[in-house]
Amino acid sequence: MDKILENIRMVNGVIGTIVVDKTRALTFQLMPTSYTTENVKNIALSLLNLGRSISKNMSLDLFFEKGLARLYNNKEQIVIILGRPELNFNSLGVVCREAIPAISRKLSRGQLGLSSKARIDTIDIGPGFLIKAINIIAAKCVDKIGAYMVTKNLRKSRDELNKKYSILNSITVDNNGIVSFIKGATPLTDKETLTAFAHWANLFLSYCARSTDKLKPDDIMELTFEIKDRLDLSGFYQLYADVGI
């Protein structure tokens, strides 16, 4: 992948390239050091939203006050190439006729071949945001099965997993089905925390589904619609699917 991104960057006027893999919620990028990780992630989120609202298999040229960009939107990934005002779209198009299909092939085969020049990023979301996600899911389940059953299923699924994920021992569920951290707890932001919450959400929804035909584990994206972009790029949904029961 790094070789492909390097070839694109060699076109006169190109600043850098960002690729968002829609399937695995990963961001691949080769950008100047002036673009921070947070800058890239914000662009990636905007790209994901745009990619869902415009036609698939299309390219789009963008013109800004201080630069240009070309966007390629395919079914499984969206690519943006940022450039200075002198960027020649014709020259870029010649390179991209091979580069864009090559990116698609690399992603579909999982052959990323990235060196230190190119980076893979995921959107990091902290424990506080994950608590928010669980509360959003729980609130929508309350509407379908009531606070009593939601509280019972939240506690039951938490207790079943707390030996596997120590962070769940720092969480309390009140009688209204509202989740929060125990006062004084200092949870870490890491892959295990994300996995713990994904597993908890999956097990919780599985228990809820046993008591009603109005809920099923596959409803996760619908239940978290208002925050699905950040969850998507964090890898939450992929972990949710991986731990599915």
C-alpha positions in Angstrom: 0.0 0.0 0.0 2.8 2.4 0.9 4.2 2.1 -2.6 0.9 3.0 -4.2 0.5 6.0 -1.9 4.1 7.1 -2.7 3.4 6.9 -6.5 0.4 9.2 -6.0 2.4 11.6 -4.0 5.1 11.8 -6.7 2.6 13.7 -9.0 3.5 17.3 -9.0 1.3 19.3 -6.6 0.1 16.4 -4.5 0.2 16.9 -0.8 -0.9 13.6 0.4 -3.6 10.9 0.3 -6.1 9.5 2.8 -7.9 6.2 2.3 -10.9 5.1 4.4 -11.7 1.4 4.3 -15.5 1.4 5.0 -15.6 -2.4 5.7 -13.0 -2.6 8.4 -13.2 1.0 9.7 -9.5 1.7 9.1 -7.8 4.9 7.8 -4.7 4.6 5.7 -2.8 7.8 5.0 0.4 9.3 3.7 0.3 12.9 4.7 2.8 15.6 5.7 3.8 15.8 9.4 1.9 19.1 9.6 -1.3 17.1 9.6 -1.8 15.7 13.1 -3.4 12.3 13.7 -6.5 14.2 14.9 -6.6 16.3 11.7 -6.5 13.1 9.6 -9.2 11.4 11.7 -11.5 14.4 11.4 -11.1 14.3 7.6 -11.7 10.6 7.7 -15.0 11.0 9.5 -16.1 13.7 7.0 -15.1 11.4 4.1 -17.1 8.5 5.6 -20.2 10.7 5.8 -19.7 12.0 2.3 -19.1 8.5 0.9 -22.5 7.4 2.2 -24.3 10.3 0.6 -22.9 10.4 -2.9 -23.0 7.8 -5.7 -20.6 4.8 -5.6 -17.9 4.3 -8.3 -17.4 8.0 -9.0 -14.7 10.6 -8.9 -15.2 14.2 -7.8 -12.8 17.2 -8.1 -12.9 19.7 -5.3 -11.7 23.3 -5.4 -10.7 25.2 -2.2 -9.3 28.7 -1.6 -5.8 27.4 -1.1 -5.8 24.1 -2.9 -7.4 21.3 -4.8 -8.5 17.7 -4.1 -9.8 14.7 -6.0 -12.1 12.2 -4.4 -12.7 8.6 -5.5 -15.8 6.9 -3.9 -16.0 3.2 -4.3 -18.3 0.6 -2.6 -15.8 -0.4 0.1 -13.4 2.6 0.3 -13.2 6.3 -0.3 -10.0 8.0 -1.3 -9.1 11.7 -1.2 -6.0 13.2 -2.7 -5.1 16.6 -1.5 -3.1 19.0 -3.6 -1.7 22.5 -4.0 -3.2 24.9 -6.5 -0.7 23.8 -9.2 -1.9 20.2 -9.1 -2.7 19.0 -12.6 -5.8 16.8 -12.6 -4.9 15.3 -16.0 -1.5 14.1 -14.7 -3.1 12.8 -11.5 -5.7 11.0 -13.5 -3.1 9.0 -15.4 -1.5 7.8 -12.2 -4.8 7.1 -10.5 -6.1 4.9 -13.4 -3.8 2.2 -11.9 -3.5 3.4 -8.3 -7.2 3.4 -7.3 -7.9 -0.1 -8.6 -4.7 -1.2 -6.9 -5.8 0.2 -3.6 -9.1 -1.7 -4.0 -7.3 -4.9 -4.7 -5.0 -4.5 -1.7 -7.8 -3.9 0.7 -9.9 -6.7 -0.6 -7.0 -9.2 -0.2 -5.8 -7.7 3.1 -2.3 -7.2 1.6 -1.6 -3.8 3.0 2.2 -3.9 2.8 2.7 -0.7 4.8 6.1 0.5 5.9 6.8 3.3 8.4 6.0 5.9 5.6 2.3 5.2 5.7 0.2 4.8 8.7 -3.0 3.0 9.6 -5.2 4.8 12.1 -8.4 4.0 13.9 -10.5 6.6 15.7 -9.7 6.4 19.4 -12.7 6.7 21.6 -12.4 6.9 25.3 -14.3 5.0 28.1 -16.6 8.0 28.6 -17.8 7.8 25.0 -18.3 4.1 25.4 -20.4 4.6 28.5 -22.4 7.1 26.4 -22.8 4.4 23.7 -24.1 1.8 26.2 -26.6 4.3 27.6 -27.9 5.2 24.2 -28.4 1.5 23.4 -30.0 0.9 26.8 -32.4 3.9 26.6 -33.7 2.6 23.2 -34.2 -0.8 24.7 -36.1 0.7 27.6 -38.7 1.9 25.1 -39.2 -1.7 24.0 -38.9 -3.9 27.1 -39.0 -1.5 30.0 -36.4 -0.2 32.5 -36.6 -3.3 34.8 -35.6 -5.8 32.1 -33.0 -3.4 30.7 -31.4 -3.0 34.2 -31.5 -6.8 34.8 -29.9 -7.6 31.4 -27.2 -4.9 31.8 -26.2 -6.2 35.2 -26.4 -9.9 34.1 -24.3 -9.4 31.0 -21.8 -7.2 32.9 -21.4 -9.7 35.7 -20.9 -12.5 33.2 -18.0 -10.7 31.6 -16.4 -8.9 34.5 -13.9 -11.7 35.1 -12.7 -11.4 31.5 -12.6 -7.6 31.4 -11.5 -5.9 34.6 -12.8 -2.5 33.4 -16.4 -3.8 33.9 -15.8 -4.1 37.6 -15.6 -0.2 37.6 -19.1 0.2 36.2 -22.4 0.5 38.0 -25.9 0.2 36.7 -28.7 2.1 38.5 -32.3 1.0 38.8 -33.3 3.0 35.8 -30.8 1.2 33.5 -28.3 4.1 33.4 -24.6 3.1 33.3 -21.8 5.0 34.9 -18.3 4.6 36.3 -17.9 4.1 40.0 -16.6 7.3 41.6 -12.9 7.4 41.6 -12.4 4.8 38.9 -9.7 5.7 36.3 -10.4 3.5 33.3 -7.8 3.3 30.5 -8.3 3.9 26.8 -7.0 0.8 25.0 -8.1 -2.0 22.7 -9.2 -4.2 25.6 -11.6 -1.5 26.8 -13.1 -1.2 23.4 -13.4 -5.0 23.1 -15.0 -5.1 26.6 -17.8 -2.7 25.7 -18.4 -4.3 22.3 -18.7 -7.7 24.0 -20.9 -6.3 26.7 -23.2 -4.6 24.2 -23.5 -7.8 22.2 -24.3 -10.0 25.2 -26.7 -7.4 26.6 -28.7 -7.2 23.3 -28.7 -11.0 23.1 -30.3 -11.2 26.5 -32.9 -8.5 25.5 -33.7 -10.4 22.3 -34.6 -13.5 24.3 -37.5 -11.6 26.0 -38.9 -9.8 22.9 -39.1 -10.1 19.2 -38.7 -6.3 18.9 -34.9 -6.5 19.5 -32.0 -8.5 18.1 -28.2 -8.2 18.2 -28.1 -7.2 14.6 -29.9 -4.0 15.5 -26.7 -2.4 16.9 -26.1 0.1 14.1 -29.7 1.3 14.1 -29.6 1.6 17.9 -26.4 3.7 17.8 -27.3 5.7 14.7 -26.5 9.1 16.1 -22.9 8.1 17.0 -22.3 5.4 14.4 -19.6 7.2 12.5 -17.2 7.4 15.4 -18.1 3.9 16.5 -17.5 2.7 12.9 -14.1 4.2 12.6 -13.0 3.0 16.0 -13.5 -0.6 15.0 -16.3 -1.1 17.5 -18.7 -2.7 15.1 -16.1 -5.1 13.8 -15.3 -6.2 17.4 -19.0 -6.4 18.1 -19.3 -8.9 15.2 -16.2 -10.8 16.2 -17.4 -11.5 19.7 -21.0 -12.2 18.7 -22.6 -15.1 20.4 
